[in-house]
Amino acid sequence: MSSASISANHTANHYNSSPALTGPALTGSTFTGAALAAGSRNSLSTSSPLQPSNSLSSTSSPLQSRSNNSMSNNSSLITATGILAPDIESPHWINVKDNAFGSLTGKIVVVNFWTYACHHSQSLLRHLAILQRTYRRRPVQVIGVHTPEFLFESDIDNLERAVRDFKINWPVAVDNDYDNFNRFGVRFWPSTILIDPAGRVAGRFVGAGSFPDLARTIHAILPN
């Protein structure tokens, strides 16, 4: 997959050219909360393909010790802000066919920041898979943002293999340069940002143990 981005008005806490579509299409490689509110169909644009690298960008946030930044299963909900979520941008997407998403108009968007070698991130993936199945006929979309903690996690082949092994079927943005991680103010893996149908942050959830709070919040804001 070549470069693309999604801007989904999302923020989280630690542990990116397609033709115009029906209606006002989202161009560039961005999916924004403002676009959700305006009723746009999210589309991805292409740019220079990502060249696999053996090291993270020099502009990336420094890799930190998982002992300091991984959240236990006893993590709690962080108060929602109600702000418009920032863009999600990536040079490489996984599980995005033909560089285009279906319509996200009026949907609740669940943005999961994770790293595949983290046990707590793995635990939350199982919960998100259940959530995806439970709401498959409702306006709820899960989007993953993979920000590597360790160097080997930045390898695209390794990540694609992990996505297959964990049976992840939702879009995953590669965030090797920590651009989305920093834009959303994320500090821990895993972190989940919940975006309401108007494109605003409805909740920020840290750790696998925060999933019950996430599920309750989704139920509370789900359109009738």
Beta strands, then each sheet from edge to edge (+ up, - down):
strand 1: 4-9
strand 2: 77-78
strand 3: 85-90
strand 4: 93-94
strand 5: 108-114
strand 6: 140-146
strand 7: 172-174
strand 8: 191-195
strand 9: 201-206
sheet 1: 1+ 3-
sheet 2: 2+ 9- 8+ 5- 6- 7- 4+
end
